[in-house]
């Protein structure tokens, strides 16, 4: 079978949970099929929309360059005819039997039409809320969770992205960028104040505010229209599946299929013994991951034989670009150690020095890769009591849950583990088997075949 996998980013250019999952899946599929990956890069030094043909770890990849420098409207940020044309050429070149999409943020929703025109079956795996939330995480600027899309609610989050395409503000911004560097330094404080004032004005009933509301509603309507272009949707968690069914995807076209993992990578895993208790966090360090909640909770832990190791790089976030300074400023406990970034190939080695993994996300994560990895290492998990995290971690069985975003409740859970060290061993006994990537790929292959057969012309 010839399979086209589509995603917003891919190793080695970007490394996140969905990107690593797809890489692992492709490495398994390529042993039996011809697999091609199409994804987006952002290289200012390359022409916009250039497609770079390359390979990574034996996988043929096509990398489309998109920096948004030629985008002229908010609508073009999520549907772009130039991207569609390049994707159409990609499809004509490789002629896939199936297109499996994992994310289209920073690409174009209407790429799906290109597959439809060629009568190629399409599967789409939801890794987050992007179809119903432009920012993907249903998280508002103040870090409170959003219950779902609405015109006014979405406008609150999208206003910063809508502003550059406003006729009024856009003219002001173009004038600023046309000025020389010296004049820009003089105008910069004025520009910032003007932008804040314009945001307040636009949120009222002015013409720009009305236009912004139309743009928000247009996006919501467009994504519902796109539903008909996908033959089968997949969700790695039952919780996320339920949310999308409530949103409008017919339940017969959305199945739950747990992600797999290449378990052989942990074949040589051996936990390093320790007389103390070692808590750990592994992943990107950004607001939605709740690292600040973990730091605040651990600040109040007094035990001398306990430590917290935080692995990962700080990543800019939509509403909190200075998150690194914020987290570093919170640390008052000398037993909190910022370990810095890591390569994913080092995960097993890192987990050898951790007794309990903490996943403190404040957004409703779907199926965190780190929880799978912790379970493979026989490590219980402490996590927020929401979303797919609470679906994977059973309180008191293979880990412990705490009230999302609540440092005091997380501290209560940490203190419980510190006071009752035998509880860690008890929780290890309840850790479930992680689905091997080989079995997961076989389940997907069966879905690919069933969708292909359903699309085949009847005689």
N, C-alpha and C positions, 0 to 999 in steps of 0.2 A: 504494500500500500504506500502511496506517496502522500505524505502528511505535511501541511503547512501550519506551523505554530506561530501565533501572533501575540505580541506583548509590548508594553510601553517601554520596557528596559530589559537588559539581559547582561549576564557576566561576559567579559570582565568589566564592561563599562559601568554597570550598576549592580549592586548586590543587595537585594532585599529578600523577604520571605517568598513572595510569589515568583521572583526571578530565579531563586535557587531551586524552588520546587520544579519549575519548568525545565531548568537545566538538568536536574536529576531525572526527570521524566524522559527528556529527549535522549539522554545517554542510554536509557533502557530501551526505548523504542527503536533507536538506530541499529540495534543488534538484529532487528527483524524487518525494518521498514526503511524507506527513504524519507528522511526528515529534513525540513528546511525551516529556519526561524527568521521571521521578519519583525524588526523592532526599531525603536526610535533612539537616536543619539542627539546631542546638542553641542555641536562644534562650531563656534563663531568663526573659525578659520576656514571652514568649508562652505561651498555654495549652499544656499537654502534649497531643500528638497533633493539634494544629491543622494543617490542610493549607492552605498559602498558594499561591494560583494567581498566577503571574507569567510574565514572559518575559525571556529573556536573549539578546541578539544575534539576535533574531528567532525564537528557539526557545521554544515553550510549555513551562513548567516547573511542576511541582507539588512543593512543598517541605513535607515532613512534619516537624514539630517534635518532637524527642525528646531530652530531657536526662537520662533515666534516673531522674528524681526520683520517679517512681511505680512503679519496679520493686521487686518484693518477693521475687524469687527469682533464683538464678543462671540457671535455665532461661529466665526471662523476658528475660534480656539478649540471647538469640539467637532466641527465638520468642515473639511477643507478639500476642495476639488483637486488641488494639486497633489495632495497625498493619495487621494482616490486613484488618480491617473497612474501614479507610480506603483501603487499596489496592484492595479489592473495589469500592468506590464509584468510585474512579478508573477502573478497568477498565470498569465499566458506563457511565461517562460518555463515554469516548473510543472504546470498542469496538475495540480494536486487532486487527489480523490476526496480529500476532506480538509476543511479549514477549522482549526481549533483556536479560538480567541481566548486570551486570558486577561487582557486589559487593553483599553483604547484611549486612556487619558494621554494627552499630548499628541495623539494621532488623529483619527477621524472616524466618527461613527458610520459615515456613509461608505467606508471601506466594505461594510457588510453588503452593500448593494452591488459591489463589483463581483463578489462571490455569487450573489443571487443571479446576476445577469448571465453568469457562466454555468448556472445550475449546479454549483458545488455545495454540498451540504455543509452547514456551519454549526459547530458546538461552541458554547460560551461558558467558561467557568467564572463564577463570581468569587473574587478574592476579597472584595470589600463592597462598599455601598455606592460606587461611582455612578451606576445607572440612575440612581435617585438623588445623589448628592455630588455636586460638581467637585467638591474637595475630597470626597471619597470616604470620610470617616464619621459623618453625622455628628460633628463636634462644632459647637458655636465658638465665636471669638473669645468668650470668657471661659472656655474649656468645659462648659456644661453640655451634656449630650442633647441632641436634637431627636425628636420623636419621628420625624419624617419630613419630606419636602412640602413646602407651601410657598406661595408667592412672597408674603412678607418675611417669612423665616429665611428663605433662600436669599432674599435681597440683602438682609443684614450681613451675610457672609460674603456675598458676591460683589458688593459695592466697590471694594478696592480693585477688582478685576474689570468691572464695568466702566469705571471712571476714565481710563485712557481712551475709550471709544466714544465718549461723549463729545458732541460738537463743541460745547463750551470749554470744557476742561482740556479736550484734545488740542484745541487751537492754542491755549495757554502753554501746554506742554511742548508743542512743536516750536513755539517761539523761544521757549527756554533752551531747547536742544540746539536751536539755530544760533544761539549766542555763543561767543567765544568762551574759552575756559575761564578767563579773568572775570568776565561779566557773569558767568554762571556762579562763581564763588560769591559774588555780591548778591545775586538773586536767590541763591539757594534757601536762605531762611524764609524769604518772602514766599517762595514756591511752596515750602512745607506748610506755612500758615494758610496759604490760599487753598491748598488741597484739603486741609482739615475743614475749612469753612465751606468749601464746595460740597464735601461729603454731607455736612449737616443740612445744607440747602437742598441737595438732591434727594434726601430721605423724606422731604416734605412732599407737597403736592405740585411741585413745579414741573415744567415740561420734561426736564431731564429725568426727574423721579418717575414720571409716567412712562417714559421710554425705557427706563431700566426695568420697571415692572413687566413691561411687554417682553423684554429680552428673557427674563426669568421664566415667564409662562411659556415662551416659545421653546426654551430648552426642555422643560418638563413635558410639553406636548410632543416634541420631536423624539425624545427617548421612548415614549410609549409607542410611537409609530414604528420605531426600529425593532420592537419586540417580534413582529411578524417575520423578520428576516433571519431569525435564529431558529434552527430546527430543534435544538435541545439545549437547555440550560443545566448547568451543574453547580451545586453548592457543596463545599466540603463539610459544612455543619448543618444540622437540622434547624438550628436557631436562625441562621441566615436564610435558609430556604423559606422558613415561615414568614420572615420579613418581606421577602420578595413576592411571595404568594399574596400577602396582604396588599402589597403595592400594585399588583395587577398581572403578574405572570401566571398563566394557567397552571395549576398544580400538575397536570399531566405532562407538561413540557419542562418541568424543573425537578430534577432528582437530587438526592443527597448521596454523595460519594466521597468517603473519607480519603484524604491525601495519603500517598504512600511515601516511604523513605528508603534510601539504599542502606539497609541495616548492616550490610557487610562492612561499612566504614567503622563500626564499633566492635568488630571481631576481636581486636587486640586491646580493647578498653580494660583498664584496671584502675580502680579508684585508689588514690593515694591516702594511706591512713593518716589520721590526725586525732590528737587528744582533745581538740576543741571542736567548735561547730562553725562551719564555713557556709555562709549564705552568698549567693551570687546572682548577678543580673547579666544577661548577654543580649546585645542587640543595639540598634540605633538609639542614640540619646536625644529624644525630642519630647515636646510637651505631651503629645498624645500617648506616649509610652509610660507616662507617670513616674519617671525616675525621681522627680522631686518629692512625690508621695513616699517613696521608699527611703530616701535620704532623711526626710523629716521623721519618719517612723524609727529609723535606726539610730538617730541622734539620741533617743531616750533609752537605748539599750546599754546597761552598765557592765554586763559580764565581761571579765578580762580575757576569757578564752574563746571569744566569739569575734568574727570579722565579717565584713561585707566587701566583696570584690565586684566592681562594676566594670564590665568589658563593653567597649563600643566607642564610636565617634559621635560627637555632637553634630546634629544635622539641622540646618535652618528650617523653621516651621512657618506656616502662613502667618500666624498671629504672634509669634514670639521669637524674633530673630536673635535675641540676646539670651536664649535659654541656657547656654553654657555658663555665662556669668551668674545667672540666677542660681543654678544648681550648685556651682562651686561656692557661692556665698552662703548657701544653706548649711554646708557641712561643718559640724562642730565636734563630731565624734572622730577621734584619731584612728579608729579601727575601720573607717570607711576608706577604701582605696580605689581611686580611679585608675584602672589598668590600661586605658587607651584602646586603640583599635586592634583588630585581629583579622587574620585570614580565615575564611570559613573552613579551610582544611585543618585548622587548629582546634575545632570545636571539641572533639573527643579529648584532646590533651587538656583543654581548659576545664572541661567537666570533671576530669580526674581529681581536681583540687576543690570541688564544690560538693557540699552535702545536701543543700536545699536550694533549689532555684526559685527566684521570685519574679513573677510576671505581673507588674502593677499597673498595666495599661488602664487609662481612663476612657478610652473608646472601646466599642464593642468589637474586639478582634474576632475574626472568623475561625481560624485554625492555626495558631502560632506555631511556626516551625520549631522554636526553642522548646516548646512543651514536648513535642515528639522526641527531640534529641535528649532531653532530660530523662524521659521514660526509657529510652534505649540504654541510657547509662545507669538505670536503676535509681534515679534521683527523684524524690517527691517534689511537688511543685506547690508553692503558695501563690495564689492569683486572685484577681478581682472577681467578684461574684456576678459577672454579666457575660452575655454573648457566648461565643464558641469556647471561651476560656472555661466558663463554668460547666460547659458540656463535656469537655475533656477531663477536667479535674473534679472528682467526686469528693466532697468535703468529708474528711475523716477516713477515706478509703485509700486514695493515692496522693493526697495532698490536702491542703486547707484553703478555705475561701475567706476573704475579708470584704468588707463593704467598700465598693469602688470609690477611689478618691479620698478615703478617710485614713490619714496617717495614724490616728489613735487606735483604730480598729486593727490596722496592719501591725502596729506595735504590740497589741494584745496577742495576736497570733504568733509573732516572733518570740515574745516572752514565754508563751505556752510551750513552744518547741525547745527553748533554752532550759526551761524548768523541768521538762519531761523529755530527756534525751532519748529514752526508749521509744518515744512516739515516732521518731524518724525511721527507725527500723520497722516499726509496725506499718507505716505508710508505704515503705518500699515493697512490702509483701503484696500490696494491693495494686501495684502498677500494672496496667494492661499491656498486651502485646501490641506493638506498632506494626501496621500493615507494611509488608515489604514492598518496595517499588515494583518488583517483578509482578506481584499479584495485582497491584493497583493498575499497572500498565495493561495487563491482560483484561481487566474489567473495562478499561477505556477502549481497548481494541474491539471488544464486543459491542460497545456502544457505537463506535465508529461504523462498524459493519451493519448494525441494525439501522442506523440513520441512512447509510448508503442504500441499503435495500429498500427502505421506505421511499427514497427519492427516485429509485430506478423506474423508468417508464414501464407501464403495464402492457402486456401483449394481449 
